[in-house]
Amino acid sequence: MQVLLEVSIGLILTFAVMAVVVSSAMELASAAFRMRAHVLEQGIARMLDDQQVKPGGLFKWLGQRKPSGPAPCTTAVLQHPLIRALSSARAKDRPPSYIGAVTFATAFLGSSLTAVSLMTKFAADRSTLQARIDSLPAGGPHDTIVAAWARSENDPSKLVAALLDGGNEAAVAALLGPAGDIVNRITALENQGDPAAATLRGAWNAAGNDPTTFVRSLNHPALMTKATGGVDAVEGALQEIRDAHPHLGKSLTDLWERAGRDFTKFRHEIEDWFDREMDRVSGWYSRWTQWIMVGLALAVALRTQHFGGDDRSLAVA
């Protein structure tokens, strides 16, 4: 009986040590690869219908998918000062690991989603964008764009969001290229059947073919600012989002109608929407971490068995 009790205690202590080792290793891996932050970013991208994604790095075999190209709506929200302030000083240009529903709703309603979405359509190709930046004359917009391009880690959406947030509309206009390039890009979007093409064509014609005026006309105030103008102003802003990003616009319009066209209730609907989506994100993260922990536990068990076998062989010798 005493031997059985000792064996039981030994097994319990072994399992406890294994659990601590595996959990600690999981936390170290999560921190090193910023898994929580990446999963959160991908969840927000799905929520806002930024669907350009591909497997990347460690997450390729975990099923994690990261944005493969510009994700303008996600970028517009994550670049908001309230959310950027949540990241550590060493990772200030990376998304945080946690965002509260109230903070998200404030950042979302205060972001220039439409402008970033529309302007990113002109800067979707990184190599073309880099060539355009290199062709700009030194000084003025060139220096502003180069500095923002470096800070954005060569991400077109982050570059556009940074320039618009900084009020550098002239720099964005220089980034778009000459008038002929803008017209060609709008025509290409029309040929592709892009729903935003009509908005861009109308803004371009109204701007008198002037790039700076064109950018300024599309850089409208955010939803929260327009709320001061009443129901009609908010619905006008929602129509702009539908034109630039139809699926997101439809989701927001449905939430607006569900809120009874009341902006305070609309904000609460966005908070509830975010909480529901984050519950799903938590489920993804839990499943991935469970598989990783199983793999780590097997690796530790096999390693322990290997050492145990060596010890027994020495004892026999």
Beta strands, then each sheet from edge to edge (+ up, - down):
strand 1: 53-55
strand 2: 65-67
sheet 1: 1+ 2-
end
